[in-house]
């Protein structure tokens, strides 16, 4: 089975269920699926606050760390990233 995308597709994977949903959309019984449409289940104000905190968080954390600690974190990340390769190239 292929990996699932992180983006949630509201259409079912089953062929019959998907056909049923497409027919409902075509006849106007349910709203049409638009891939680029924003998710209406999320509160836009909460999304904006979360994004604001995420944008500030990384810069504030890096400003609070000493240069030695940042170097230690970067070295650990490099070991984790490049240590998985083994002998393949």
Secondary structure, DSSP 8 states (H G I E B T S, - for coil): -----SS---S-SSHHHHHHHHHHHHTTSS----TTS--TTS-HHHHHHHHHHHHHHHHHHHHHS-HHHHHHHHHHHHHHHHGGGTT--
